[in-house]
Amino acid sequence: MKKLIVLIYLAAGFSVSAQQLVARNGYIGFFSKTPLEDIKAESNQAVAAVDLSKQTLAFAVLAKGFLFTKELMQEHFNENYNESDKFPKATFNGTYTGTVDVTKPGTYTVNVKGAMTLHGVTKTIEVPATFQVESGALTGTSKFELIPKDFGIQIPSLVREKIAQQISVAVQVAFHLSN
């Protein structure tokens, strides 16, 4: 886990200051819905960092940290689709646009753009996100769609009808604000 945090700092070019926040228990979940089967996986082990002064952010999550509703789905994900031994983590490194005032409680809509690396393939994505400031915390959330084939993930024809062509992804991470 410590290596993952160091990786995020290096990838995002962070240096230590009061404008940088780190969380070690961010949530990332994904969902595939088809008429034949629903697939849901979640991890509460995402590491995230945000630099409020530079408006940069970074995430990393270990693929084997995702828990599925069915054990066999988890096994297939790690061995066949994500090839988690070969590609152990997914990362995001980017920036956000929009104003976020952590001294004022409220909800702030931002746009996030950056490099998503999944299954060894890096793609630029741009997604809407929300920052919520309340009770001494900054919570970031986003929901967006990813296409497995864009990241080189091959779905065998035998199960193609059971896995959606677009996967819904949800991210939520809370950062403690220092006074």
N, C-alpha and C positions, 0 to 999 in steps of 0.2 A: 504494500500500500504506500509506503514512504517513497518508493521509486516512482510510483504513479504521480504523486504530488510533485516531486522534482521534475518529472517529465512535463507536467502542465506548466510549471514556472518557466522552464527552458523554452518550451514551444511558444509560449505567449510573450516571452521576453520580459517577464515580470522582475521587478526589484521590490524589496520590502518597503512599504510605506503605509500610512494610515488609510489611504484610498483603496487598498487592495484587501479583498475579502476571500476567504477560502472556506469551503464546505466539504465534508468528507462523507456525507450520507445523503447525497442527492438521489432523487427518484428518476428513473428512466423506465418507461414501459412501452411495449408495442403490442399491437392488436391486428390480427388478420381475420376478416369475416368473409365467409363464403357460404353459399347454401348448404354445402356438405359438412363444413366444420369451422369452428371458431378456434383461433390460437391466440393465447394471451401469455405474455412473459413480462416480468418485472424485476427490477434491481433497485435496491436502496443503498447501493454501494458506489454510486458515481461520485467522483471527486471533481469539484468545480472551483474555478477561481474567476474573480471579476476585478478589474482595475477601473474604478469609477472615474479617475482623472483622465485616463487614456481611452475610456469606453471600449475596453477589450474584455473578452471572456474566453474561457477554455473549459472543456469537459473531457473526462476520460472515464470509461467504464470497462471492466473486464467482462468478456463475453460469457465466461463460465459462471459469472455472478448472477445471470438471469435465471429466475425460477419460473417454471411453466406450470400450468394447471395439471398437465399429464407428464409423468416422468419420461415416457417414450418420446414425447415431443422435444423435451430438453435434450435427450440423447441425440436425436436426429439433427436438431439445430447445431449442437456443438460438433458432431462428427461429420455430417453430410453437407449442411448448407453453409454455415459460417466457418467451418474448419477451424475451430477455436484453438487447437494446438498450434496451428500455423499462423493464425491471426488472432492473438489473445485479447486484443482490446479494440474498442472503437473510440475515436477522439474527435473533438471539434475544437477549432481555434479560429476566433473571428472577432468582429467588432459589432457594436450596436449603435444605431442612430436614434436620437430623441433625447429629451432632457429627463433626468432622474434626480430629484432633490431628496437625498436621504435624511435631510433635517425636517422635512414636512411629510406627515402621514398622507398617503394617497395612492392612487393607482396610476401608473405611467405606462403608456403603450410605446413600444420601441420596435425597430426593425433590426433583425440580427442577420449578419452575412458573414460567411467564412468557409473554411475548408473542413469538410466532414470526411473522415477516413474510416472506412468500414470494409472488412474482408480484403484489406490490402489495397483498396482503391480509394483515391481522394477525389472528391467532387466539391465544387462550390455550391452551397445552398444559401437561400435567403428565405427567412421565415419571420412571421410576426411573433412577438413575445410581449409579456406584461411583467412589469416590476411592481410589487406592492410593498409599500413602506408602512409598517405598523408594529407597535409593541417592541421596539428595539430590534426589529429584524427586517431584512430586505429579502423578499421571496420572488424568485423569477419563475415564470411558467411559460410553456409554449406547447402547441400542438401542431403537427405537420405530417405530411405524407412522404414516404420514401419508396422508391421502386427498387426491389432487390436486384433485378438485372442490371441497373445502372451501376451497381457495385460489384459486378461479376459473380453474383450469387446465382447458381444454376439450380433450377427446380426441375427434378425429373418428371417426365410426362406422366408417369404413374400416379403422382400426387399433385399434379399441376392444378387440378380442379379444387383441391382442398386448401390451397394457399393463395391469398389475394395477390393480385398484380401490384397493388399499392398497399403498403403497410402503414397504419396509423401509429404515430410516435407521440408520446406525451413526456414532457420533462418538467420537473418541479424541484427547485433547490432553494433552501433557506440559508441565508447568511446572517450571522449575529453582528449587529452594528455596535461598535464601541462608542462610549460617550466621551 
